Amino acid sequence: MSVSNRAHLRIRIQLLDDDSNPTGFPITVVGREYWILRKLVDAGEAGVSSLENIGPRVAHYVFKLRGYGLAIETIIEKHGGAYPGHHARYRLHSKLLVLDEAGRLAA
């Protein structure tokens, strides 16, 4: 993927309160932040695991999304295997409305 293509991956969202009323201004998220937000939205209650997405800095992109005001839960899970330890799973709790999306990722 070239640099110019990455810039076209974007989503514009509106955060909603518990009554589905807009809160604040719309937010535009691009690049890897778009990628992880799309993953979180698609995953729903299952959440997104850093173990399932080895390579990208999932925790960093979640940190950046939290800076926009999104409520994202971190759940620590243990794993076995050749390198036992723990990893994080992230679950989106913010209610949001997708206003516009460009460059949706292939499944």
N, CA, C and O atoms as a GROMACS GRO file, in nm:
protein
  428
    1MET      N    1   0.085  -0.117   0.000
    1MET     CA    2   0.000   0.000   0.000
    1MET      C    3   0.090   0.123   0.000
    1MET      O    4   0.180   0.135   0.083
    2SER      N    5   0.065   0.211  -0.090
    2SER     CA    6   0.146   0.333  -0.098
    2SER      C    7   0.098   0.435   0.004
    2SER      O    8  -0.012   0.424   0.057
    3VAL      N    9   0.181   0.533   0.030
    3VAL     CA   10   0.148   0.638   0.126
    3VAL      C   11   0.021   0.710   0.086
    3VAL      O   12  -0.063   0.741   0.171
    4SER      N   13   0.005   0.737  -0.043
    4SER     CA   14  -0.114   0.808  -0.089
    4SER      C   15  -0.242   0.728  -0.065
    4SER      O   16  -0.346   0.787  -0.037
    5ASN      N   17  -0.236   0.594  -0.074
    5ASN     CA   18  -0.354   0.512  -0.048
    5ASN      C   19  -0.391   0.513   0.099
    5ASN      O   20  -0.510   0.515   0.132
    6ARG      N   21  -0.292   0.512   0.188
    6ARG     CA   22  -0.319   0.512   0.331
    6ARG      C   23  -0.396   0.637   0.372
    6ARG      O   24  -0.482   0.630   0.459
    7ALA      N   25  -0.366   0.748   0.311
    7ALA     CA   26  -0.432   0.873   0.346
    7ALA      C   27  -0.581   0.870   0.314
    7ALA      O   28  -0.658   0.948   0.370
    8HIS      N   29  -0.622   0.780   0.225
    8HIS     CA   30  -0.763   0.772   0.186
    8HIS      C   31  -0.845   0.683   0.279
    8HIS      O   32  -0.968   0.678   0.267
    9LEU      N   33  -0.779   0.613   0.371
    9LEU     CA   34  -0.851   0.532   0.468
    9LEU      C   35  -0.897   0.624   0.579
    9LEU      O   36  -0.816   0.668   0.661
   10ARG      N   37  -1.027   0.653   0.582
   10ARG     CA   38  -1.077   0.746   0.684
   10ARG      C   39  -1.222   0.715   0.716
   10ARG      O   40  -1.295   0.656   0.636
   11ILE      N   41  -1.261   0.757   0.835
   11ILE     CA   42  -1.398   0.741   0.879
   11ILE      C   43  -1.434   0.867   0.958
   11ILE      O   44  -1.354   0.917   1.037
   12ARG      N   45  -1.554   0.915   0.936
   12ARG     CA   46  -1.604   1.032   1.008
   12ARG      C   47  -1.719   0.983   1.095
   12ARG      O   48  -1.816   0.927   1.045
   13ILE      N   49  -1.707   1.005   1.227
   13ILE     CA   50  -1.805   0.954   1.321
   13ILE      C   51  -1.861   1.065   1.408
   13ILE      O   52  -1.803   1.173   1.420
   14GLN      N   53  -1.975   1.036   1.466
   14GLN     CA   54  -2.036   1.125   1.565
   14GLN      C   55  -2.059   1.042   1.690
   14GLN      O   56  -2.128   0.940   1.685
   15LEU      N   57  -2.003   1.084   1.803
   15LEU     CA   58  -2.028   1.016   1.929
   15LEU      C   59  -2.170   1.048   1.974
   15LEU      O   60  -2.219   1.159   1.956
   16LEU      N   61  -2.234   0.948   2.034
   16LEU     CA   62  -2.372   0.962   2.078
   16LEU      C   63  -2.381   0.935   2.229
   16LEU      O   64  -2.304   0.856   2.283
   17ASP      N   65  -2.476   1.002   2.295
   17ASP     CA   66  -2.497   0.975   2.437
   17ASP      C   67  -2.590   0.854   2.451
   17ASP      O   68  -2.625   0.791   2.351
   18ASP      N   69  -2.629   0.821   2.575
   18ASP     CA   70  -2.712   0.704   2.598
   18ASP      C   71  -2.849   0.712   2.531
   18ASP      O   72  -2.912   0.609   2.506
   19ASP      N   73  -2.895   0.834   2.503
   19ASP     CA   74  -3.024   0.852   2.436
   19ASP      C   75  -3.009   0.868   2.285
   19ASP      O   76  -3.103   0.908   2.216
   20SER      N   77  -2.890   0.838   2.233
   20SER     CA   78  -2.857   0.848   2.090
   20SER      C   79  -2.859   0.991   2.038
   20SER      O   80  -2.884   1.012   1.919
   21ASN      N   81  -2.833   1.088   2.125
   21ASN     CA   82  -2.819   1.227   2.083
   21ASN      C   83  -2.671   1.257   2.059
   21ASN      O   84  -2.586   1.209   2.133
   22PRO      N   85  -2.639   1.335   1.955
   22PRO     CA   86  -2.500   1.369   1.927
   22PRO      C   87  -2.434   1.444   2.043
   22PRO      O   88  -2.497   1.529   2.107
   23THR      N   89  -2.308   1.410   2.069
   23THR     CA   90  -2.231   1.483   2.170
   23THR      C   91  -2.105   1.537   2.103
   23THR      O   92  -2.034   1.463   2.036
   24GLY      N   93  -2.078   1.664   2.120
   24GLY     CA   94  -1.959   1.724   2.061
   24GLY      C   95  -1.969   1.734   1.910
   24GLY      O   96  -2.076   1.723   1.851
   25PHE      N   97  -1.852   1.756   1.850
   25PHE     CA   98  -1.842   1.770   1.705
   25PHE      C   99  -1.808   1.636   1.641
   25PHE      O  100  -1.753   1.549   1.708
   26PRO      N  101  -1.839   1.618   1.513
   26PRO     CA  102  -1.796   1.497   1.443
   26PRO      C  103  -1.644   1.483   1.446
   26PRO      O  104  -1.572   1.582   1.452
   27ILE      N  105  -1.598   1.360   1.442
   27ILE     CA  106  -1.455   1.328   1.447
   27ILE      C  107  -1.417   1.254   1.320
   27ILE      O  108  -1.488   1.163   1.277
   28THR      N  109  -1.305   1.293   1.260
   28THR     CA  110  -1.252   1.221   1.144
   28THR      C  111  -1.127   1.146   1.189
   28THR      O  112  -1.035   1.205   1.245
   29VAL      N  113  -1.125   1.016   1.165
   29VAL     CA  114  -1.014   0.930   1.204
   29VAL      C  115  -0.955   0.872   1.076
   29VAL      O  116  -1.028   0.825   0.989
   30VAL      N  117  -0.822   0.877   1.064
   30VAL     CA  118  -0.755   0.832   0.942
   30VAL      C  119  -0.647   0.728   0.972
   30VAL      O  120  -0.607   0.710   1.087
   31GLY      N  121  -0.602   0.661   0.868
   31GLY     CA  122  -0.487   0.570   0.876
   31GLY      C  123  -0.508   0.452   0.970
   31GLY      O  124  -0.614   0.388   0.968
   32ARG      N  125  -0.407   0.425   1.051
   32ARG     CA  126  -0.413   0.311   1.142
   32ARG      C  127  -0.520   0.329   1.250
   32ARG      O  128  -0.577   0.231   1.298
   33GLU      N  129  -0.547   0.454   1.288
   33GLU     CA  130  -0.655   0.477   1.385
   33GLU      C  131  -0.788   0.436   1.323
   33GLU      O  132  -0.875   0.380   1.390
   34TYR      N  133  -0.804   0.465   1.194
   34TYR     CA  134  -0.923   0.418   1.121
   34TYR      C  135  -0.928   0.265   1.125
   34TYR      O  136  -1.032   0.206   1.153
   35TRP      N  137  -0.816   0.203   1.096
   35TRP     CA  138  -0.807   0.057   1.090
   35TRP      C  139  -0.855  -0.006   1.221
   35TRP      O  140  -0.939  -0.096   1.219
   36ILE      N  141  -0.803   0.042   1.335
   36ILE     CA  142  -0.839  -0.020   1.461
   36ILE      C  143  -0.983   0.015   1.500
   36ILE      O  144  -1.052  -0.068   1.559
   37LEU      N  145  -1.029   0.134   1.468
   37LEU     CA  146  -1.168   0.170   1.498
   37LEU      C  147  -1.263   0.081   1.418
   37LEU      O  148  -1.363   0.034   1.472
   38ARG      N  149  -1.233   0.059   1.290
   38ARG     CA  150  -1.316  -0.028   1.207
   38ARG      C  151  -1.316  -0.169   1.264
   38ARG      O  152  -1.421  -0.233   1.269
   39LYS      N  153  -1.200  -0.218   1.309
   39LYS     CA  154  -1.190  -0.351   1.370
   39LYS      C  155  -1.276  -0.359   1.495
   39LYS      O  156  -1.347  -0.457   1.516
   40LEU      N  157  -1.270  -0.255   1.580
   40LEU     CA  158  -1.347  -0.252   1.704
   40LEU      C  159  -1.497  -0.252   1.676
   40LEU      O  160  -1.573  -0.323   1.742
   41VAL      N  161  -1.540  -0.172   1.581
   41VAL     CA  162  -1.681  -0.164   1.544
   41VAL      C  163  -1.729  -0.300   1.492
   41VAL      O  164  -1.834  -0.349   1.533
   42ASP      N  165  -1.652  -0.359   1.402
   42ASP     CA  166  -1.690  -0.487   1.342
   42ASP      C  167  -1.690  -0.601   1.445
   42ASP      O  168  -1.772  -0.692   1.436
   43ALA      N  169  -1.597  -0.597   1.542
   43ALA     CA  170  -1.584  -0.704   1.641
   43ALA      C  171  -1.697  -0.704   1.743
   43ALA      O  172  -1.732  -0.810   1.796
   44GLY      N  173  -1.754  -0.588   1.771
   44GLY     CA  174  -1.861  -0.581   1.869
   44GLY      C  175  -1.816  -0.628   2.007
   44GLY      O  176  -1.710  -0.590   2.055
   45GLU      N  177  -1.899  -0.712   2.070
   45GLU     CA  178  -1.871  -0.760   2.206
   45GLU      C  179  -1.746  -0.848   2.214
   45GLU      O  180  -1.684  -0.857   2.320
   46ALA      N  181  -1.709  -0.913   2.104
   46ALA     CA  182  -1.591  -1.000   2.104
   46ALA      C  183  -1.463  -0.921   2.126
   46ALA      O  184  -1.366  -0.973   2.182
   47GLY      N  185  -1.462  -0.797   2.082
   47GLY     CA  186  -1.343  -0.714   2.099
   47GLY      C  187  -1.232  -0.751   2.003
   47GLY      O  188  -1.244  -0.842   1.922
   48VAL      N  189  -1.123  -0.676   2.016
   48VAL     CA  190  -1.006  -0.695   1.930
   48VAL      C  191  -0.887  -0.726   2.019
   48VAL      O  192  -0.863  -0.656   2.118
   49SER      N  193  -0.812  -0.828   1.985
   49SER     CA  194  -0.698  -0.870   2.064
   49SER      C  195  -0.567  -0.833   1.994
   49SER      O  196  -0.554  -0.844   1.873
   50SER      N  197  -0.472  -0.789   2.074
   50SER     CA  198  -0.340  -0.762   2.019
   50SER      C  199  -0.273  -0.892   1.974
   50SER      O  200  -0.187  -0.890   1.886
   51LEU      N  201  -0.312  -1.004   2.033
   51LEU     CA  202  -0.258  -1.134   1.995
   51LEU      C  203  -0.306  -1.175   1.856
   51LEU      O  204  -0.233  -1.242   1.783
   52GLU      N  205  -0.427  -1.136   1.820
   52GLU     CA  206  -0.483  -1.170   1.689
   52GLU      C  207  -0.437  -1.073   1.580
   52GLU      O  208  -0.458  -1.099   1.462
   53ASN      N  209  -0.376  -0.963   1.619
   53ASN     CA  210  -0.331  -0.861   1.525
   53ASN      C  211  -0.184  -0.829   1.550
   53ASN      O  212  -0.148  -0.715   1.580
   54ILE      N  213  -0.102  -0.930   1.536
   54ILE     CA  214   0.041  -0.915   1.564
   54ILE      C  215   0.103  -0.827   1.456
   54ILE      O  216   0.078  -0.847   1.337
   55GLY      N  217   0.182  -0.732   1.498
   55GLY     CA  218   0.248  -0.642   1.404
   55GLY      C  219   0.212  -0.498   1.432
   55GLY      O  220   0.295  -0.422   1.482
   56PRO      N  221   0.088  -0.458   1.400
   56PRO     CA  222   0.050  -0.319   1.428
   56PRO      C  223   0.050  -0.292   1.578
   56PRO      O  224   0.026  -0.382   1.659
   57ARG      N  225   0.078  -0.170   1.614
   57ARG     CA  226   0.083  -0.131   1.754
   57ARG      C  227  -0.058  -0.102   1.804
   57ARG      O  228  -0.096   0.014   1.823
   58VAL      N  229  -0.134  -0.208   1.825
   58VAL     CA  230  -0.276  -0.197   1.861
   58VAL      C  231  -0.296  -0.107   1.982
   58VAL      O  232  -0.382  -0.019   1.980
   59ALA      N  233  -0.217  -0.126   2.088
   59ALA     CA  234  -0.233  -0.047   2.211
   59ALA      C  235  -0.214   0.102   2.183
   59ALA      O  236  -0.285   0.185   2.240
   60HIS      N  237  -0.121   0.136   2.098
   60HIS     CA  238  -0.096   0.277   2.067
   60HIS      C  239  -0.214   0.338   1.992
   60HIS      O  240  -0.254   0.451   2.021
   61TYR      N  241  -0.270   0.265   1.897
   61TYR     CA  242  -0.382   0.318   1.821
   61TYR      C  243  -0.507   0.329   1.908
   61TYR      O  244  -0.587   0.421   1.890
   62VAL      N  245  -0.525   0.236   2.002
   62VAL     CA  246  -0.635   0.246   2.098
   62VAL      C  247  -0.616   0.369   2.186
   62VAL      O  248  -0.711   0.442   2.212
   63PHE      N  249  -0.492   0.391   2.232
   63PHE     CA  250  -0.459   0.510   2.311
   63PHE      C  251  -0.498   0.638   2.236
   63PHE      O  252  -0.556   0.730   2.293
   64LYS      N  253  -0.465   0.642   2.108
   64LYS     CA  254  -0.498   0.760   2.028
   64LYS      C  255  -0.649   0.777   2.012
   64LYS      O  256  -0.698   0.890   2.016
   65LEU      N  257  -0.722   0.667   1.995
   65LEU     CA  258  -0.868   0.676   1.985
   65LEU      C  259  -0.929   0.727   2.116
   65LEU      O  260  -1.025   0.803   2.114
   66ARG      N  261  -0.874   0.684   2.227
   66ARG     CA  262  -0.922   0.733   2.356
   66ARG      C  263  -0.904   0.884   2.368
   66ARG      O  264  -0.982   0.952   2.434
   67GLY      N  265  -0.802   0.936   2.304
   67GLY     CA  266  -0.778   1.080   2.302
   67GLY      C  267  -0.889   1.157   2.232
   67GLY      O  268  -0.908   1.276   2.258
   68TYR      N  269  -0.964   1.090   2.144
   68TYR     CA  270  -1.079   1.152   2.078
   68TYR      C  271  -1.204   1.146   2.166
   68TYR      O  272  -1.307   1.205   2.132
   69GLY      N  273  -1.195   1.075   2.278
   69GLY     CA  274  -1.308   1.063   2.368
   69GLY      C  275  -1.383   0.932   2.358
   69GLY      O  276  -1.489   0.917   2.419
   70LEU      N  277  -1.330   0.835   2.284
   70LEU     CA  278  -1.397   0.705   2.273
   70LEU      C  279  -1.371   0.622   2.398
   70LEU      O  280  -1.259   0.618   2.449
   71ALA      N  281  -1.476   0.555   2.447
   71ALA     CA  282  -1.464   0.467   2.563
   71ALA      C  283  -1.428   0.328   2.514
   71ALA      O  284  -1.508   0.260   2.450
   72ILE      N  285  -1.305   0.285   2.545
   72ILE     CA  286  -1.256   0.154   2.502
   72ILE      C  287  -1.202   0.082   2.625
   72ILE      O  288  -1.111   0.130   2.693
   73GLU      N  289  -1.260  -0.034   2.653
   73GLU     CA  290  -1.222  -0.115   2.769
   73GLU      C  291  -1.100  -0.200   2.734
   73GLU      O  292  -1.088  -0.248   2.621
   74THR      N  293  -1.010  -0.218   2.831
   74THR     CA  294  -0.896  -0.308   2.816
   74THR      C  295  -0.917  -0.428   2.907
   74THR      O  296  -0.938  -0.412   3.027
   75ILE      N  297  -0.913  -0.546   2.850
   75ILE     CA  298  -0.927  -0.671   2.925
   75ILE      C  299  -0.796  -0.747   2.908
   75ILE      O  300  -0.751  -0.769   2.796
   76ILE      N  301  -0.736  -0.788   3.019
   76ILE     CA  302  -0.610  -0.864   3.012
   76ILE      C  303  -0.644  -1.013   3.012
   76ILE      O  304  -0.715  -1.062   3.099
   77GLU      N  305  -0.590  -1.083   2.913
   77GLU     CA  306  -0.614  -1.227   2.898
   77GLU      C  307  -0.481  -1.301   2.900
   77GLU      O  308  -0.380  -1.253   2.848
   78LYS      N  309  -0.482  -1.419   2.962
   78LYS     CA  310  -0.362  -1.503   2.963
   78LYS      C  311  -0.363  -1.592   2.840
   78LYS      O  312  -0.469  -1.627   2.788
   79HIS      N  313  -0.243  -1.629   2.795
   79HIS     CA  314  -0.232  -1.723   2.685
   79HIS      C  315  -0.114  -1.816   2.710
   79HIS      O  316  -0.019  -1.781   2.781
   80GLY      N  317  -0.121  -1.935   2.651
   80GLY     CA  318  -0.014  -2.033   2.664
   80GLY      C  319   0.071  -2.035   2.538
   80GLY      O  320   0.096  -1.931   2.477
   81GLY      N  321   0.114  -2.152   2.501
   81GLY     CA  322   0.193  -2.165   2.379
   81GLY      C  323   0.342  -2.157   2.407
   81GLY      O  324   0.386  -2.167   2.521
   82ALA      N  325   0.418  -2.140   2.302
   82ALA     CA  326   0.564  -2.135   2.313
   82ALA      C  327   0.612  -2.016   2.395
   82ALA      O  328   0.718  -2.022   2.458
   83TYR      N  329   0.536  -1.908   2.395
   83TYR     CA  330   0.571  -1.788   2.470
   83TYR      C  331   0.452  -1.747   2.556
   83TYR      O  332   0.384  -1.649   2.527
   84PRO      N  333   0.428  -1.823   2.666
   84PRO     CA  334   0.312  -1.793   2.750
   84PRO      C  335   0.323  -1.656   2.814
   84PRO      O  336   0.433  -1.604   2.838
   85GLY      N  337   0.209  -1.599   2.843
   85GLY     CA  338   0.207  -1.468   2.906
   85GLY      C  339   0.066  -1.412   2.904
   85GLY      O  340  -0.030  -1.484   2.930
   86HIS      N  341   0.054  -1.285   2.873
   86HIS     CA  342  -0.078  -1.223   2.867
   86HIS      C  343  -0.081  -1.123   2.752
   86HIS      O  344   0.022  -1.077   2.703
   87HIS      N  345  -0.200  -1.091   2.713
   87HIS     CA  346  -0.221  -0.994   2.605
   87HIS      C  347  -0.349  -0.915   2.636
   87HIS      O  348  -0.427  -0.954   2.723
   88ALA      N  349  -0.368  -0.808   2.566
   88ALA     CA  350  -0.486  -0.725   2.589
   88ALA      C  351  -0.593  -0.752   2.483
   88ALA      O  352  -0.563  -0.785   2.368
   89ARG      N  353  -0.717  -0.738   2.526
   89ARG     CA  354  -0.831  -0.739   2.435
   89ARG      C  355  -0.903  -0.607   2.458
   89ARG      O  356  -0.923  -0.566   2.573
   90TYR      N  357  -0.940  -0.540   2.350
   90TYR     CA  358  -1.003  -0.409   2.359
   90TYR      C  359  -1.147  -0.419   2.310
   90TYR      O  360  -1.176  -0.481   2.208
   91ARG      N  361  -1.236  -0.356   2.386
   91ARG     CA  362  -1.378  -0.358   2.351
   91ARG      C  363  -1.430  -0.214   2.349
   91ARG      O  364  -1.414  -0.140   2.446
   92LEU      N  365  -1.493  -0.176   2.239
   92LEU     CA  366  -1.550  -0.043   2.222
   92LEU      C  367  -1.682  -0.033   2.296
   92LEU      O  368  -1.771  -0.115   2.276
   93HIS      N  369  -1.695   0.068   2.383
   93HIS     CA  370  -1.820   0.090   2.456
   93HIS      C  371  -1.891   0.216   2.412
   93HIS      O  372  -2.009   0.235   2.444
   94SER      N  373  -1.824   0.303   2.340
   94SER     CA  374  -1.887   0.426   2.293
   94SER      C  375  -1.993   0.394   2.189
   94SER      O  376  -1.975   0.308   2.104
   95LYS      N  377  -2.102   0.466   2.199
   95LYS     CA  378  -2.206   0.459   2.097
   95LYS      C  379  -2.169   0.561   1.992
   95LYS      O  380  -2.141   0.676   2.025
   96LEU      N  381  -2.168   0.522   1.866
   96LEU     CA  382  -2.131   0.616   1.761
   96LEU      C  383  -2.210   0.592   1.635
   96LEU      O  384  -2.266   0.485   1.612
   97LEU      N  385  -2.213   0.696   1.555
   97LEU     CA  386  -2.280   0.693   1.426
   97LEU      C  387  -2.174   0.720   1.320
   97LEU      O  388  -2.101   0.819   1.328
   98VAL      N  389  -2.165   0.633   1.219
   98VAL     CA  390  -2.072   0.654   1.109
   98VAL      C  391  -2.138   0.750   1.011
   98VAL      O  392  -2.242   0.720   0.954
   99LEU      N  393  -2.076   0.865   0.993
   99LEU     CA  394  -2.129   0.968   0.902
   99LEU      C  395  -2.077   0.950   0.760
   99LEU      O  396  -2.149   0.973   0.663
  100ASP      N  397  -1.951   0.907   0.750
  100ASP     CA  398  -1.888   0.892   0.619
  100ASP      C  399  -1.770   0.798   0.635
  100ASP      O  400  -1.703   0.798   0.738
  101GLU      N  401  -1.744   0.718   0.532
  101GLU     CA  402  -1.632   0.626   0.537
  101GLU      C  403  -1.575   0.611   0.398
  101GLU      O  404  -1.648   0.593   0.300
  102ALA      N  405  -1.443   0.617   0.388
  102ALA     CA  406  -1.376   0.601   0.259
  102ALA      C  407  -1.266   0.498   0.275
  102ALA      O  408  -1.186   0.505   0.369
  103GLY      N  409  -1.261   0.403   0.184
  103GLY     CA  410  -1.154   0.306   0.184
  103GLY      C  411  -1.175   0.192   0.279
  103GLY      O  412  -1.078   0.143   0.339
  104ARG      N  413  -1.298   0.146   0.295
  104ARG     CA  414  -1.325   0.035   0.386
  104ARG      C  415  -1.232  -0.082   0.356
  104ARG      O  416  -1.211  -0.118   0.240
  105LEU      N  417  -1.176  -0.140   0.462
  105LEU     CA  418  -1.082  -0.249   0.449
  105LEU      C  419  -1.150  -0.376   0.401
  105LEU      O  420  -1.266  -0.400   0.434
  106ALA      N  421  -1.080  -0.455   0.325
  106ALA     CA  422  -1.132  -0.584   0.280
  106ALA      C  423  -1.134  -0.680   0.399
  106ALA      O  424  -1.049  -0.671   0.487
  107ALA      N  425  -1.229  -0.770   0.402
  107ALA     CA  426  -1.243  -0.865   0.514
  107ALA      C  427  -1.137  -0.972   0.508
  107ALA      O  428  -1.134  -1.060   0.594
   0.00000   0.00000   0.00000
